[in-house]
Amino acid sequence: MQNDMMKQWAELNKVAMSAIQELGAINTNAMTRLTQRQMEVVSLYVEGGAKQLEVISQAGNVQDAVAAQSKLFAELNEKLMDNARKTIEVLTDTKAELATWAEKSMSVAIKNVSKNDSK
C-alpha cells in the first residue's frame, strides 16, 4: 500500500515538473520574442533620430526641412505599425500555446485522478 502511494506521488511530481518545464519554455519563448520587438523599436527610434539630424543639417530652408521630417515621420510610423502587428502576433501565438498547454495539463490531471480512483 505504501509502495503504491510512493509510486503515485513520484508520478504526480514527474507530471507536475514536466508541465512546469513546458510553461517555462512557453514563457521564455514569449519573452525572447517580445524583447526582440522592443529592441527593434529602440533601433527604429535611434535610426529615426540620426536621419532627422542628417535632414536638418542638409536642409536648404525651413520648407525643405519640414517636408523631409514629415516624410521621415510617415516612414517611422509605418515601421512602428509593422512592429505593433508583429507584437500582436507574438501575443496571439503565446495565448494559443498557453491554451494548448492548459488543455493538455487538465487532460493529464483528469487522467491521473481517474487512474488513482480506479485503484
Residue frames as qw, qx, qy, qz and C-alpha x, y, z in Angstrom:
[[0.000, 0.885, 0.467, 0.000, 0.00, 0.00, 0.00],
 [0.280, -0.838, 0.097, 0.459, 2.69, 2.46, 0.99],
 [0.458, -0.157, 0.599, 0.638, 4.74, 1.49, -2.07],
 [0.267, 0.616, 0.647, 0.361, 1.78, 2.28, -4.33],
 [0.103, -0.953, -0.237, 0.160, 1.33, 5.67, -2.70],
 [0.407, -0.618, 0.342, 0.579, 5.02, 6.45, -3.15],
 [0.413, 0.153, 0.681, 0.585, 4.82, 5.46, -6.82],
 [0.128, 0.812, 0.540, 0.181, 1.73, 7.62, -7.31],
 [0.254, -0.900, -0.028, 0.354, 3.41, 10.55, -5.57],
 [0.449, -0.361, 0.507, 0.641, 6.54, 10.16, -7.73],
 [0.332, 0.430, 0.688, 0.481, 4.41, 10.01, -10.89],
 [0.021, -0.919, -0.393, 0.036, 2.47, 13.09, -9.84],
 [0.339, -0.771, 0.187, 0.505, 5.69, 15.01, -9.21],
 [0.457, -0.059, 0.632, 0.623, 7.09, 13.90, -12.57],
 [0.220, 0.668, 0.625, 0.340, 3.95, 15.08, -14.39],
 [0.158, -0.942, -0.214, 0.202, 3.91, 18.38, -12.49],
 [0.417, -0.578, 0.349, 0.609, 7.58, 19.09, -13.25],
 [0.405, 0.222, 0.670, 0.581, 7.03, 18.34, -16.92],
 [0.088, 0.840, 0.507, 0.172, 4.10, 20.77, -17.04],
 [0.290, -0.882, 0.003, 0.372, 6.12, 23.45, -15.26],
 [0.469, -0.297, 0.509, 0.658, 9.02, 22.98, -17.69],
 [0.308, 0.506, 0.653, 0.473, 6.64, 23.33, -20.66],
 [0.080, -0.941, -0.327, 0.038, 5.18, 26.51, -19.16],
 [0.426, -0.697, 0.218, 0.534, 8.68, 27.86, -18.61],
 [0.451, 0.035, 0.608, 0.653, 9.58, 27.19, -22.24],
 [0.161, 0.759, 0.555, 0.300, 6.43, 28.98, -23.44],
 [0.241, -0.938, -0.129, 0.215, 7.22, 31.98, -21.22],
 [0.502, -0.470, 0.381, 0.618, 10.88, 32.07, -22.26],
 [0.395, 0.322, 0.630, 0.586, 9.94, 31.97, -25.93],
 [0.022, 0.883, 0.444, 0.151, 7.38, 34.74, -25.46],
 [0.349, -0.863, 0.036, 0.362, 9.79, 36.98, -23.55],
 [0.525, -0.209, 0.495, 0.660, 12.54, 36.42, -26.12],
 [0.292, 0.521, 0.606, 0.525, 10.23, 37.35, -28.99],
 [0.121, -0.938, -0.324, -0.022, 8.82, 40.39, -27.14],
 [0.475, -0.672, 0.188, 0.536, 12.34, 41.56, -26.28],
 [0.465, 0.101, 0.555, 0.682, 13.24, 41.35, -29.97],
 [0.102, 0.791, 0.509, 0.324, 10.22, 43.54, -30.78],
 [0.321, -0.914, -0.105, 0.223, 11.31, 46.09, -28.16],
 [0.541, -0.391, 0.368, 0.647, 14.88, 46.10, -29.46],
 [0.368, 0.429, 0.572, 0.594, 13.53, 46.78, -32.94],
 [0.075, -0.927, -0.352, -0.104, 11.53, 49.76, -31.63],
 [0.456, -0.760, 0.128, 0.446, 14.63, 51.19, -29.95],
 [0.525, -0.061, 0.526, 0.666, 16.58, 50.68, -33.15],
 [0.237, 0.691, 0.545, 0.411, 13.86, 52.44, -35.16],
 [0.204, -0.959, -0.175, 0.087, 13.93, 55.47, -32.87],
 [0.519, -0.564, 0.317, 0.559, 17.73, 55.69, -32.93],
 [0.457, 0.214, 0.603, 0.618, 17.75, 55.36, -36.71],
 [0.092, 0.838, 0.481, 0.242, 14.97, 57.94, -36.99],
 [0.338, -0.886, -0.021, 0.317, 16.85, 60.39, -34.77],
 [0.516, -0.316, 0.459, 0.650, 20.01, 60.04, -36.84],
 [0.337, 0.469, 0.614, 0.538, 18.05, 60.59, -40.06],
 [0.072, -0.936, -0.345, -0.001, 16.40, 63.70, -38.59],
 [0.414, -0.732, 0.190, 0.508, 19.75, 65.20, -37.70],
 [0.470, -0.005, 0.597, 0.650, 21.01, 64.46, -41.19],
 [0.195, 0.704, 0.588, 0.346, 17.92, 66.04, -42.80],
 [0.200, -0.944, -0.185, 0.185, 18.10, 69.15, -40.65],
 [0.460, -0.571, 0.333, 0.593, 21.80, 69.62, -41.36],
 [0.365, 0.071, 0.660, 0.653, 21.28, 69.27, -45.12],
 [0.198, 0.782, 0.590, -0.030, 18.08, 71.27, -45.42],
 [0.346, 0.315, 0.190, 0.863, 18.41, 74.39, -47.53],
 [0.253, -0.336, 0.045, -0.906, 15.42, 76.12, -45.96],
 [0.416, -0.068, 0.646, -0.636, 12.62, 75.56, -43.45],
 [0.797, 0.244, -0.024, -0.552, 10.18, 74.16, -46.02],
 [0.633, 0.375, -0.676, -0.048, 12.69, 71.51, -47.13],
 [0.032, 0.248, -0.833, 0.494, 13.34, 70.55, -43.51],
 [0.582, 0.059, 0.439, -0.682, 9.61, 70.29, -42.70],
 [0.804, 0.324, -0.271, -0.419, 8.90, 68.24, -45.83],
 [0.495, 0.360, -0.779, 0.134, 11.78, 65.87, -45.13],
 [0.162, -0.162, 0.769, -0.597, 10.75, 65.48, -41.49],
 [0.727, 0.134, 0.174, -0.650, 7.16, 64.75, -42.49],
 [0.766, 0.336, -0.509, -0.204, 8.42, 62.02, -44.80],
 [0.261, 0.315, -0.830, 0.379, 10.62, 60.60, -42.02],
 [0.424, -0.074, 0.577, -0.694, 7.72, 60.61, -39.55],
 [0.820, 0.214, -0.096, -0.522, 5.50, 58.79, -42.05],
 [0.645, 0.348, -0.679, 0.032, 8.19, 56.14, -42.61],
 [0.023, 0.252, -0.788, 0.561, 8.75, 55.75, -38.87],
 [0.625, 0.008, 0.334, -0.706, 5.03, 55.46, -38.24],
 [0.831, 0.259, -0.353, -0.343, 4.75, 52.71, -40.88],
 [0.490, 0.315, -0.771, 0.260, 7.64, 50.79, -39.33],
 [0.208, -0.174, 0.669, -0.691, 6.18, 51.18, -35.83],
 [0.770, 0.087, 0.083, -0.626, 2.80, 49.91, -37.01],
 [0.760, 0.289, -0.573, -0.098, 4.51, 46.88, -38.57],
 [0.212, 0.271, -0.795, 0.500, 6.26, 46.25, -35.27],
 [0.495, -0.080, 0.442, -0.744, 2.95, 46.54, -33.42],
 [0.849, 0.171, -0.234, -0.442, 1.40, 43.96, -35.77],
 [0.618, 0.290, -0.710, 0.174, 4.30, 41.59, -35.15],
 [0.083, -0.237, 0.694, -0.675, 3.96, 42.13, -31.39],
 [0.719, 0.007, 0.187, -0.670, 0.27, 41.25, -31.58],
 [0.812, 0.248, -0.496, -0.179, 1.22, 38.09, -33.49],
 [0.305, 0.293, -0.789, 0.445, 3.62, 37.14, -30.68],
 [0.362, -0.112, 0.547, -0.747, 0.91, 37.69, -28.09],
 [0.815, 0.136, -0.093, -0.556, -1.66, 35.75, -30.11],
 [0.688, 0.287, -0.666, 0.033, 0.76, 32.84, -30.61],
 [0.094, 0.245, -0.762, 0.591, 1.57, 32.83, -26.90],
 [0.602, -0.048, 0.308, -0.735, -2.11, 32.83, -25.99],
 [0.860, 0.191, -0.326, -0.344, -2.67, 29.81, -28.25],
 [0.516, 0.303, -0.749, 0.284, 0.33, 28.00, -26.77],
 [0.166, -0.196, 0.655, -0.711, -0.90, 28.67, -23.24],
 [0.757, 0.033, 0.078, -0.648, -4.40, 27.46, -24.10],
 [0.807, 0.243, -0.528, -0.106, -2.97, 24.24, -25.56],
 [0.278, 0.302, -0.758, 0.507, -0.74, 23.81, -22.51],
 [0.427, -0.147, 0.474, -0.755, -3.69, 24.30, -20.13],
 [0.854, 0.107, -0.144, -0.488, -5.86, 21.82, -22.03],
 [0.695, 0.282, -0.650, 0.123, -3.07, 19.24, -22.07],
 [0.061, 0.284, -0.710, 0.642, -2.38, 19.77, -18.36],
 [0.634, -0.080, 0.297, -0.710, -6.04, 19.38, -17.48],
 [0.862, 0.191, -0.364, -0.296, -6.28, 16.23, -19.58],
 [0.514, 0.287, -0.732, 0.342, -3.26, 14.73, -17.83],
 [0.200, -0.227, 0.597, -0.743, -4.61, 15.72, -14.41],
 [0.780, 0.004, 0.061, -0.623, -8.02, 14.18, -15.14],
 [0.800, 0.244, -0.543, -0.072, -6.35, 11.03, -16.42],
 [0.285, 0.289, -0.750, 0.522, -4.26, 10.77, -13.23],
 [0.454, -0.149, 0.445, -0.758, -7.26, 11.32, -10.98],
 [0.861, 0.108, -0.166, -0.468, -9.25, 8.70, -12.89],
 [0.666, 0.300, -0.667, 0.147, -6.35, 6.26, -12.71],
 [0.064, 0.247, -0.720, 0.646, -5.97, 6.80, -8.95],
 [0.625, -0.080, 0.242, -0.738, -9.71, 6.48, -8.34],
 [0.866, 0.149, -0.359, -0.315, -9.79, 3.12, -10.11],
 [0.449, 0.318, -0.768, 0.328, -7.12, 1.71, -7.79]]
